[in-house]
Amino acid sequence: MSQKEVHEKNIKRKKLAKRICIGLAILILTAAVAMVFITGHIVFSNTSQFVSNDTTYFESAMEYFKERGFDYAKLLETYNVEKVELTSSYDGHTIPAELIYADSKNNDTVILIHGLGGNRIEILPFASIFLDYGYNVLSYDQRSAGENYAPYTTLGYLESYDTADAVAYLDEIIDPDNQIHIWGTSAGAATAGMAVSRGIVKERVSSLILDCPISSNDDIARLSMSGMNIGISLDFLMFSADIYYQLKLGFFYSNASAEECLKNSTLPVLILASKADETAPFFMAEKIHAAAPNSTLAFVEDSAHGRLFRDYPEWYEEQIQLFLDSQSN
């Protein structure tokens, strides 16, 4: 074999090796992209529809009222209850709400935001606290709950747009010197925290009250998956979720964080929590307290998630009254 033939053969070998390397790189990259996409889809499927309208029907509220000893009929007799339908400025879905007031719509008002599994009717026992103090109340259904048929639940990120629409509605019907406050529980508290990043909320809302708050999607996802032996690192799961959520809904999953949004807010924030909470553990309330520069953390030792008002009604009302009084001074 001549030297020229050897040289040409070596060139062919190098070209073949190069093609093989490129092919392997493409195969590995394709497999990696597929892995990210499949993993992201799994996370999305398990986190974007925690509840549905079928599981948050109003009959469940009536059952809850019986358990609580709450007289819903008396509330309707005592106060004016007006059904309101808002149109989402984000994607046009209907946001059903109840505006409750004693005599005038033009009054200081508290927006109530329920948690996962709830609806605008179920949280009316909390409305009584504020109504007794002389505040009006606006309670609305979050996404995929009650009569709000917007798809996907995102633990506050997309839901915060609905909050901004509720604030905009109140801004139109009450005087500029009347205050707007937001109370939220659990995932509703996460919604309230993230809503401060929306323009009109920053401009118009006077304070937030966060009951057993969830700090972020990242925290709640890591908490729920930490005990699972699925053979995939949590960091990879969160990375995949970020990519999939960005492609599907236009935001990164990890961006859904009340903690991060409140870092840039000077709004007064009251955080009510329990050290025994296993659903939204106490560290979440502590993280929000550390992040929000103008926050107060009040807590008990032994109440389960969402039971603060039931277990410690006098303490709960006192904390809220002191906090709201400090805003009116």
C-alpha positions as CSV (number, residue, x, y, z in Angstrom):
1,M,0.0,0.0,0.0
2,S,1.4,3.3,-1.1
3,Q,2.0,6.2,1.3
4,K,-0.8,8.1,-0.4
5,E,-3.3,5.3,0.1
6,V,-2.3,5.0,3.8
7,H,-2.8,8.8,4.2
8,E,-6.2,8.6,2.5
9,K,-7.2,5.7,4.7
10,N,-6.2,7.6,7.8
11,I,-8.3,10.6,6.7
12,K,-11.3,8.3,6.1
13,R,-10.8,6.8,9.6
14,K,-10.6,10.3,11.2
15,K,-13.8,11.4,9.3
16,L,-15.6,8.2,10.4
17,A,-14.5,8.7,14.0
18,K,-15.6,12.4,13.9
19,R,-19.0,11.3,12.5
20,I,-19.4,8.7,15.2
21,C,-18.5,11.3,17.9
22,I,-20.9,13.8,16.5
23,G,-23.6,11.1,16.3
24,L,-23.0,10.1,19.9
25,A,-23.0,13.7,21.0
26,I,-26.3,14.3,19.2
27,L,-27.7,11.0,20.7
28,I,-26.6,12.0,24.2
29,L,-28.0,15.6,23.8
30,T,-31.3,14.2,22.5
31,A,-31.6,11.8,25.4
32,A,-30.8,14.6,27.8
33,V,-33.4,16.9,26.3
34,A,-35.9,14.0,26.3
35,M,-35.1,13.3,29.9
36,V,-35.6,16.9,30.9
37,F,-38.8,17.1,28.9
38,I,-40.3,13.9,30.3
39,T,-39.2,14.7,33.9
40,G,-40.6,18.2,33.5
41,H,-43.9,16.9,32.2
42,I,-44.2,14.5,35.2
43,V,-43.6,17.4,37.6
44,F,-46.0,19.6,35.7
45,S,-48.7,17.0,35.7
46,N,-48.4,16.5,39.4
47,T,-48.2,20.2,40.4
48,S,-50.3,22.2,37.9
49,Q,-53.7,20.8,39.0
50,F,-53.6,20.1,42.7
51,V,-57.3,20.7,42.9
52,S,-60.2,21.0,40.5
53,N,-63.7,22.6,40.5
54,D,-65.1,19.1,41.2
55,T,-63.3,18.9,44.5
56,T,-64.0,22.5,45.7
57,Y,-67.8,22.6,45.3
58,F,-69.9,24.8,47.6
59,E,-71.6,21.8,49.3
60,S,-68.3,21.1,51.0
61,A,-68.5,24.6,52.5
62,M,-71.8,23.9,54.1
63,E,-70.4,20.7,55.6
64,Y,-67.5,22.8,56.9
65,F,-69.8,25.4,58.4
66,K,-71.6,22.7,60.4
67,E,-68.3,21.4,61.7
68,R,-67.2,24.9,62.7
69,G,-70.6,25.9,64.1
70,F,-70.6,28.9,61.7
71,D,-74.1,30.4,61.0
72,Y,-74.0,31.2,57.3
73,A,-77.6,32.2,57.2
74,K,-77.0,34.8,59.9
75,L,-74.2,36.3,58.0
76,L,-76.5,36.7,55.0
77,E,-79.1,38.3,57.1
78,T,-76.7,40.7,58.9
79,Y,-74.7,42.0,56.0
80,N,-75.2,42.9,52.4
81,V,-73.8,40.2,50.2
82,E,-73.3,41.1,46.6
83,K,-72.1,38.6,44.0
84,V,-69.5,40.1,41.7
85,E,-67.9,38.7,38.5
86,L,-64.6,40.1,37.5
87,T,-62.8,39.5,34.2
88,S,-59.2,38.4,34.4
89,S,-56.9,40.9,32.7
90,Y,-54.4,38.0,32.2
91,D,-56.4,35.5,30.1
92,G,-60.0,36.6,30.2
93,H,-61.5,34.0,32.5
94,T,-64.2,34.9,35.0
95,I,-63.3,35.5,38.6
96,P,-66.4,35.0,40.8
97,A,-66.4,36.9,44.1
98,E,-68.6,37.9,47.0
99,L,-68.5,41.5,48.2
100,I,-69.8,41.8,51.8
101,Y,-70.5,45.1,53.5
102,A,-72.7,46.4,56.3
103,D,-73.9,49.7,54.7
104,S,-71.6,51.1,52.1
105,K,-69.3,49.7,49.4
106,N,-67.0,52.8,50.0
107,N,-65.1,51.5,53.0
108,D,-61.8,50.0,54.0
109,T,-61.8,46.4,52.6
110,V,-60.1,43.1,53.2
111,I,-59.6,40.7,50.3
112,L,-59.8,37.1,51.4
113,I,-57.8,34.4,49.5
114,H,-58.5,30.8,50.2
115,G,-56.1,27.9,50.1
116,L,-56.0,24.7,48.0
117,G,-59.2,22.7,48.4
118,G,-61.2,25.7,49.5
119,N,-63.4,28.3,47.8
120,R,-64.7,31.8,48.3
121,I,-67.6,30.6,50.4
122,E,-65.7,28.2,52.7
123,I,-63.5,31.0,54.1
124,L,-66.4,33.2,55.2
125,P,-65.9,32.4,58.9
126,F,-62.7,34.5,58.6
127,A,-64.8,37.3,57.0
128,S,-66.7,37.7,60.3
129,I,-63.5,38.8,62.0
130,F,-63.0,41.7,59.6
131,L,-66.7,42.6,59.3
132,D,-66.9,42.8,63.1
133,Y,-64.1,45.4,63.0
134,G,-66.0,47.4,60.5
135,Y,-64.2,46.3,57.3
136,N,-65.8,45.2,54.1
137,V,-64.8,41.9,52.7
138,L,-64.2,40.7,49.1
139,S,-63.8,36.9,48.8
140,Y,-63.1,35.3,45.5
141,D,-62.4,31.9,44.0
142,Q,-58.9,31.1,43.0
143,R,-58.1,29.3,39.8
144,S,-59.7,25.9,39.3
145,A,-61.7,26.3,42.5
146,G,-65.4,27.0,43.1
147,E,-66.7,28.7,40.0
148,N,-63.4,29.9,38.7
149,Y,-62.7,27.6,35.7
150,A,-59.2,28.9,34.8
151,P,-57.0,25.9,34.1
152,Y,-53.9,25.1,36.2
153,T,-53.1,25.8,39.8
154,T,-49.7,27.3,40.3
155,L,-49.5,28.0,44.0
156,G,-49.7,31.7,43.6
157,Y,-47.9,32.7,40.4
158,L,-50.8,32.9,37.9
159,E,-53.3,33.3,40.8
160,S,-51.6,36.6,41.8
161,Y,-52.9,38.1,38.5
162,D,-56.5,37.5,39.8
163,T,-55.5,39.2,43.1
164,A,-54.4,42.2,41.2
165,D,-57.7,42.3,39.3
166,A,-59.6,42.2,42.6
167,V,-57.5,45.1,43.9
168,A,-58.2,47.0,40.6
169,Y,-62.0,46.4,41.1
170,L,-61.9,47.8,44.6
171,D,-59.8,50.7,43.5
172,E,-62.7,51.7,41.2
173,I,-65.5,51.5,43.8
174,I,-63.9,53.0,46.9
175,D,-62.2,56.3,47.6
176,P,-58.4,56.6,47.4
177,D,-58.1,57.2,51.1
178,N,-59.9,53.9,51.9
179,Q,-57.5,51.1,52.6
180,I,-57.3,47.7,51.0
181,H,-55.7,44.8,52.9
182,I,-55.2,41.2,51.8
183,W,-55.6,38.1,54.0
184,G,-54.5,34.8,52.6
185,T,-54.2,31.3,54.0
186,S,-51.7,28.5,53.0
187,A,-51.5,28.6,49.1
188,G,-53.7,31.7,49.3
189,A,-51.0,33.3,51.5
190,A,-48.4,32.5,48.8
191,T,-50.7,34.1,46.3
192,A,-50.9,37.3,48.4
193,G,-47.1,37.4,48.8
194,M,-46.5,37.0,45.1
195,A,-49.2,39.6,44.3
196,V,-47.0,42.4,45.7
197,S,-45.0,42.1,42.5
198,R,-48.1,43.2,40.5
199,G,-48.2,47.0,39.9
200,I,-51.5,48.0,41.3
201,V,-51.0,45.9,44.4
202,K,-47.8,47.6,45.2
203,E,-49.5,51.0,44.7
204,R,-52.8,50.4,46.4
205,V,-52.6,47.7,49.1
206,S,-51.9,48.8,52.7
207,S,-50.9,45.5,54.3
208,L,-50.9,41.6,54.1
209,I,-52.0,39.0,56.6
210,L,-50.5,35.6,55.9
211,D,-52.0,32.6,57.7
212,C,-49.7,29.5,57.7
213,P,-48.1,30.6,54.5
214,I,-46.3,28.5,51.8
215,S,-43.0,30.3,51.0
216,S,-42.4,29.1,47.5
217,N,-43.1,26.4,44.9
218,D,-39.5,25.2,45.2
219,D,-39.8,24.7,49.0
220,I,-43.2,22.9,48.9
221,A,-42.0,20.7,46.0
222,R,-38.8,19.7,47.7
223,L,-40.7,19.0,50.9
224,S,-43.2,16.8,49.2
225,M,-40.6,14.9,47.2
226,S,-37.8,14.6,49.8
227,G,-39.2,11.4,51.1
228,M,-39.6,9.7,47.7
229,N,-36.9,7.4,46.5
230,I,-37.3,8.0,42.7
231,G,-33.6,7.9,41.7
232,I,-33.5,11.4,40.4
233,S,-32.0,14.3,42.2
234,L,-34.3,17.1,43.5
235,D,-32.1,19.7,41.7
236,F,-32.7,17.9,38.4
237,L,-36.4,17.7,39.1
238,M,-36.6,21.4,39.8
239,F,-34.5,22.3,36.7
240,S,-36.8,20.1,34.5
241,A,-39.8,21.7,36.1
242,D,-38.4,25.2,35.3
243,I,-37.9,24.4,31.7
244,Y,-41.3,22.7,31.2
245,Y,-43.2,25.5,33.0
246,Q,-41.4,28.1,30.9
247,L,-42.4,26.3,27.7
248,K,-45.9,25.6,28.8
249,L,-47.0,28.6,30.9
250,G,-44.3,31.2,30.3
251,F,-42.7,31.4,33.7
252,F,-40.1,29.4,35.6
253,Y,-41.5,27.1,38.3
254,S,-38.9,28.4,40.8
255,N,-40.0,32.0,40.2
256,A,-43.2,31.3,42.1
257,S,-41.9,32.5,45.4
258,A,-43.7,34.7,48.0
259,E,-40.4,34.9,49.8
260,E,-38.6,36.4,46.9
261,C,-41.4,38.8,46.0
262,L,-41.6,40.1,49.5
263,K,-37.9,41.0,49.6
264,N,-38.7,44.0,47.5
265,S,-41.8,45.1,49.4
266,T,-42.1,47.5,52.3
267,L,-45.7,46.6,52.9
268,P,-46.5,45.7,56.5
269,V,-46.9,42.0,56.8
270,L,-48.4,39.9,59.6
271,I,-47.4,36.2,59.5
272,L,-49.5,33.8,61.6
273,A,-48.0,30.3,62.0
274,S,-47.6,27.2,64.1
275,K,-44.5,25.3,65.0
276,A,-46.5,22.1,64.6
277,D,-47.6,22.8,61.0
278,E,-46.5,19.8,58.8
279,T,-48.1,21.0,55.6
280,A,-46.4,24.5,55.5
281,P,-43.7,23.9,58.1
282,F,-42.7,26.7,60.4
283,F,-39.4,27.3,58.5
284,M,-41.5,28.7,55.6
285,A,-43.0,31.4,57.9
286,E,-39.5,32.1,59.2
287,K,-38.2,32.5,55.6
288,I,-40.9,34.9,54.7
289,H,-40.4,36.8,58.0
290,A,-36.6,37.1,57.2
291,A,-37.3,38.2,53.7
292,A,-40.0,40.8,54.3
293,P,-38.4,43.9,55.8
294,N,-41.6,45.1,57.5
295,S,-43.0,41.9,58.8
296,T,-44.2,40.6,62.2
297,L,-44.3,36.9,63.0
298,A,-46.8,35.6,65.6
299,F,-47.0,31.9,66.3
300,V,-48.3,29.1,68.5
301,E,-46.6,25.8,69.4
302,D,-49.2,23.1,68.7
303,S,-51.8,23.9,66.0
304,A,-52.1,21.9,62.8
305,H,-52.1,23.4,59.3
306,G,-55.0,25.8,58.8
307,R,-56.4,25.4,62.3
308,L,-55.0,28.5,64.0
309,F,-58.3,30.3,64.1
310,R,-60.2,27.2,65.3
311,D,-57.7,26.3,68.0
312,Y,-56.8,29.8,69.2
313,P,-59.7,32.1,68.2
314,E,-59.1,34.9,70.8
315,W,-55.4,35.0,70.1
316,Y,-56.0,35.0,66.4
317,E,-58.4,37.9,66.4
318,E,-56.2,39.8,68.9
319,Q,-53.2,39.5,66.6
320,I,-55.2,40.8,63.6
321,Q,-56.8,43.6,65.5
322,L,-53.5,44.9,66.9
323,F,-52.0,44.7,63.4
324,L,-54.8,46.5,61.6
325,D,-55.0,49.1,64.4
326,S,-51.3,49.8,63.8
327,Q,-52.0,50.5,60.1
328,S,-54.8,53.0,60.8
329,N,-52.7,55.1,63.1
